[in-house]
Amino acid sequence: MPRMTYASRLQTLLNGPMSTNDKTFAASLLDFYTRKGRLTPGRARCVKQLEERYSPENIARSAGENAGMIARLSGVAARLQPKSWACEFVESLTGQLKTGRSLSPRQLQILTKIEGENSTEAIAANQTFVSDYAANADGMRDKALIVARYYECTGYFGNLVKSLAEDSEYIPSEKQYRKMVENKYAQKVLECHYSAPKYAVGSFVALRSSAGWPERQGTGNKPCVVIQTNAAAVTSAARGAKKYKVLPVGAAKPVIIEERHLKIARKLK
């Protein structure tokens, strides 16, 4: 029979049911033992305490006492996406109950929220959302992409914006969509994008006094002709942020300028 070492004892613990925190702690003890070849008296005492906590007798007793809640957690986990934060949270709660520790009021509150978000009704509603988004119903996909281009410049919704930009087939969750697209800033961006252009293609325009140095340098402070409206993504939630491609009179290279910095050119010079 092979000799029992702290390494084998800790590995046995890690192979069994443990809470996330205890598993992390046991792994740190194993790492210490692997590097040092020994454990301090305090660490050795912790191994003994873990073995007592996760003894077959204690696990069996705890599982019986918390059978109802464990079954509830199992039902929730079956409806969650594997490896998602919610799934890992529910698995952590299950491990906690199996080791005889009750759930805190905050943990129960989060669990109730996860259950609500993944109820049969919620899942059905999300399937409807996914179908509508994929079909671009009411321009949902278009709106998400327009707003995502705006948020590329702000740094908000970084992971979601990246997913939308890199994968044309990516579909956000309904919660993600509503949070990004239906906030007041996104609504201003969409209103600006979809509003009728103030200056039609072919119009002669000039810079307003609000135009800055980049606009004046790009146009040479000369009148311009509008050659394209909605020429680039809206990158500001300010009124008049629709972008135009204009060609300065006598120039060969067009420039992009926001609507708020333009006005009708009354007289060409």
N, C-alpha and C positions, 0 to 999 in steps of 0.2 A: 504494500500500500504506500503510495507516494506521501512524502512528508508534507504536512500542512504548513504553509508559510503565510505571511501576511499578504503576499501577492495572490496566492490562490484563494484565500479567504475573501479578499476584497473583490476579486474577479467573480466569485460566486455571488456576492452581493450585487454587483453590477449587472449580472445576468438575470437577476430576479426583479420583481416589481419594486420600484422605489420612486419616491417623489423626485421631481426635477432637481430641487435644491440638494437633497441627500445624494443623488446620483453624481452631481457635480462635485460635492464634497468628497465622496468615496473615490472618484477619479483622481482628485488632487492628492489624496492619501496614497493611492497606488503609484502615482507619478513620483511622489516623495520617496516611497520605498524603493522604487526602481532605480532612482538616482543615488540614494544613500545606502541602500542595502539594509536599512533598519528603520524603525520608527521611534520617535521620542515617547516617553511614558504617557504624555497627554494624548498623542495621536493613537497609541495602542489602546488607550481607554476608549477613545471614540470608535474604534473598530468594534470593540466588544459591545458598546451601546447600540451601534447599528445592527449588529447581529441579533441582539435581543429584540430590537424594534421590528426587525424583518424576519423573525423566526417563523417557521411554518405554522406554529400554534397561534401566534399573534395575527398573522395574515389571515388565517382561516376564521378566527374569531371576529376580526374587523370586517371581513367580507360578509359574514353572516349578519352582523349588526347593521351594516350599511347597504344591505342587498337592494333595498328599494331605490336608494339614491344612485347606486352603481348602475342599476338597470336603466334609470332615467338618463344617466350620462351616456350609456351605451347607445340608447335610442337617438340622442342628439348627435353623437359622433358619427353615426351611420349616415347622417344627412349633410355632413360637412366635407369640404374639399380636403383630401389628404395633404398633410404637411402645411396646411394653412395655420395662421396664428390661432384661430378659434379652435381648430382640431387639437393642436398641441396644448392649448389651455385646458380643454376638456379632458385630455389624457392625463394631464398633471393632476387635475382634481380627482380623477379615478384612482391614481396611484396614492394620492393623499388619503383617501377614504380607506383604501385597502390596508394602510398602515395604522389605522386607528385614529387618525386625526380628523376632526370635524371641519366643515367648511365655514369660513368667516362670512359675516353679512355682506361684505363687499364682493366676495367670490360668488355668493348666491345671486347677488344683483347682476353681475356680469353674465352669469350662466342664464338667467332669465332673459336677458337682452339677446344673447346668442340664440336661445330657443325661439324667441319671437322673430328674429331675422331669418331663421331657417325653418319656420313652420311650413306645413303643407301649402297653406295659402300664400306665404311669402315666396316659396319656391315656384309656385305656379305663376305668380305675378312677375317674377324675375324672368321666367321663360318667355312670357309675353313681351317683356322689355327687350330681351335678346333678339326675338324675332323682328320686332319693330325696328330696332337699331340696325340689324343686318339688312333690312329692306329699305333703310333710310326713310322710314315713315316720318312725315312732317319735317323732313330735312335734319333728322337727329344726328346722323353721322356727319353731315356737312357742318352743322353747328359745333359739334365737338372738335372738329379739325380746325375750324376758324378760331375758336377760343384757345385751343392748344397752341396755335402759332402765336397768339398774344402772350400766353403764359411762358413760352420759351424765353421771352425777354425779361420776365419778372423773377424766374426761379421757383415760383410756386408750382405745386402739383408735379414736381420733377419726374418721378417714376412713371406717372400716368402719361404725362406729355411725351416722354421718351418712348413708351410703348405704342402710343398712337402714331408717332412719327416713323417708327421703325417697322411696324407691322400693319399693313393695310387691312388685314383681316381681324385685327385685335378689337375686342368688344369689352368696354369697361362694365363694371357692375352698375346697376341702377343708382346705387348710393353714390358711387364715384361720379357718375354722369351728372346727377342733380347738384352735387356739391360744386363741381367745376363749372357747369354750364348755366346754372340757374341763380348764381349769386349776382349781386347788383353790378359788379364791375364787368362780368361776362355779358350781362344783358345790355350794357352800354356799348360794348364792343360789337355785339350782334346787331344792335339797332343802327350803329354807324355803318357796318358792312352792308346791310340790306337796304339802307335808305337810298332814295333816288339821288344820283350825283347832282350836285349843285351846278357843275360846269360840264356841259356836254363835250364829247369828242369834237374837235375842230374849233372849240372856243379859244379866243385869245384872252389870256389871263396875265396878271402881274402880281408881284409879291405885296402882301400887306406889311404894315409896320411891325407886326408880331413876328415876322420871319426872322430867323437867326442868321448867324454868319455862315453856316454850312449851306443854307438855301441861297443866300446872296452870292456866295462863291460859285455854287453850282450853276446858277443861271446868269452870272455876270450882271445881276440886277436888271436884266432885260425882260421885255414882254415875252411870253411863251405861248405856244399853241398846245392844247390838250390833245394827246394822242392815245391815252388809255385811262379809263377810270377803274377803281378797285385794282390798281396795278400791283399792289403788294399787300401783305397781311397787315391788318390793323394792329398796331403795337402800343396803343394808348387808349385808355378808357375815357379820354377827354372828348368833348363835343367837337366835331369837325375833324376827326382823326382818319377819315377815309383818305386813301393815298391815290395820287394821280401821277401818271408819267407825262411829263411835259417836255417840249423841245424849245429851248430858247431861240429866239429869232436870230438867224445867222450862224447858229451852232450846229454841230454834227452829232453831238452826244446828248441824249435825253437824261433827265434827272427825275427823281421821285420826291414829291412834296405833298404834305398833308393839306387837305381842303381848307383847314382853318387859316393857313398862311397865304391863301390865294384870294384874288378878287378879279372882277372883270377889268380888262385893260381898256381904258377909255380912249386912249390915243396911242397909236404906234409911232415910235420914233425911229 
